[in-house]
Amino acid sequence: MSPVRFTKNKIALMLLLCLSMQYCNASGNKAIQKSLNFYIFTKDAGSKFDLFGTTALLRAKKRSLMSKKTFFVIEAQNTQQVVTEMLAILGTHHALIGNIWIDSHGLYKQGYSSFHIGSDEYSYKNINDSKYTGALQQLVPYCDAATNIGLGSCYGGATFYFPGSATVPCGRMNGDSLMTGLGQIFAKATIYGSESWVMAKPGIFNDNFGFAGYPLGKRYRNNYWQPVWERLGQWNRYRAATNIFEPINTVALNKKGEISVRARHYQELGKGQKAIGKNLAKLQ
């Protein structure tokens, strides 16, 4: 068998093909980019010791330690501090944002939906102000169509009418305006917000109904709270890409800090119906 002879042109062509294959493989690897999940915790400014919040924070930190550098917990002082920490983490891991869960407190007495990142409050009043949301906009390049942002504040996505109080008149909660405003900033992401309480029960990282809890104090037995009791476990979703705002089943987190929508609504469960019916009957 005669030996195979390679001309200079053939050798050059083979080298070119090898380089092309290496470039294609490198490009493909870059396309499959790692995604990270974040749990942003804001302490309740109106409480000396936030039992529910602290418990949720400790659970989140435990899950973070077990997540092999894919789930990160940040305690918020303000938005820019949180964004700076997130950018550092994303840069180190050359990653995109998979999920952000904003653990915050909603203030029903204000008469409108809101969420906090440390000392910064966001509502329908300022979510469309680019000067106020500038820090949040720094995260936009790290989001894609798979990014989810969950408002973990009570009434964060509420669309009902606030019944009014001695200091605040009746009016819409405007949670839908808050969610759509946030969606306009993060145009590729999906935004989630609750109509009711977001109370952290045991098992919040078990992809279960951990966020369908409710307070036990006597002050929540007033008719003032009726709209909130009626909507326990109800969530809404908004995607700017489709401009669709829609009600969905109860939202949950799994052990990786990923946001999911339950196959069943909390109010479809016997225990959910019982809890709501019993507490509505006690309202005065």
BELTA-V570925 format. One record per backbone hydrogen bond with DSSP energy under -0.5 kcal/mol. NH is the residue of the N-H (numbers start at 1). CO is the residue of the C=O. Records with the same first field share a line. If there is no record, write none. Layout:
# BELTA-V570925
NH = CO ; CO
This chain:
# BELTA-V570925
7 = 5
11 = 7
12 = 8
13 = 9
14 = 10
15 = 11
16 = 12
17 = 13
18 = 14
19 = 15
20 = 16
21 = 17
22 = 18
23 = 19
24 = 20
25 = 21
26 = 22
27 = 23
28 = 24
29 = 25
30 = 26
31 = 27
32 = 28
33 = 31
36 = 96
37 = 70
38 = 99
39 = 72
40 = 38 ; 101
41 = 39 ; 74
42 = 103
45 = 43
47 = 44
51 = 49
54 = 50
55 = 51
56 = 52
57 = 53
58 = 54
59 = 55
60 = 56
61 = 57
62 = 58
63 = 59
64 = 60
65 = 61
66 = 62
67 = 64
72 = 37
74 = 39
76 = 41 ; 74
77 = 78
82 = 78
83 = 79
84 = 80
85 = 81
86 = 82
87 = 83
88 = 84
89 = 85
90 = 86
91 = 87
92 = 88
93 = 89
94 = 90
95 = 90
96 = 34
97 = 142
98 = 36 ; 96
99 = 36
100 = 148
101 = 38
102 = 100 ; 150
103 = 40 ; 101
104 = 102 ; 152
108 = 106
110 = 107
111 = 108
112 = 107
113 = 173
115 = 122
117 = 120
119 = 77
120 = 117
122 = 115
124 = 113
126 = 123
127 = 123
129 = 126
130 = 128
132 = 129
133 = 129
137 = 133
138 = 134 ; 135
139 = 136
140 = 137
142 = 139
143 = 140
147 = 144
148 = 98
149 = 190
150 = 100
151 = 149 ; 192
152 = 102 ; 150
155 = 196
156 = 153
157 = 194
158 = 155
162 = 160 ; 171
165 = 168
171 = 162
173 = 160
175 = 158
176 = 158
178 = 174
179 = 175
180 = 176
181 = 177
182 = 178
183 = 179
184 = 180
185 = 181
186 = 182
187 = 185
189 = 186
190 = 147
191 = 238
192 = 149
193 = 236
195 = 234
196 = 234
199 = 211 ; 213
201 = 199 ; 210
204 = 201
206 = 203
207 = 253
208 = 203
212 = 209
213 = 199
220 = 217
221 = 218
222 = 219
225 = 222
226 = 223
228 = 225
229 = 225
230 = 226
231 = 227 ; 228
232 = 229
234 = 231
235 = 248
236 = 193
237 = 246
238 = 191
239 = 244
240 = 189
242 = 239
243 = 239
244 = 239
245 = 243
246 = 237 ; 244
248 = 235
252 = 260
253 = 204
254 = 258
257 = 254
260 = 252
262 = 250 ; 260
268 = 265
269 = 265 ; 266
273 = 269
274 = 270
275 = 271
276 = 272
277 = 273
278 = 274
279 = 275
280 = 276
281 = 277
282 = 278
283 = 280
284 = 221
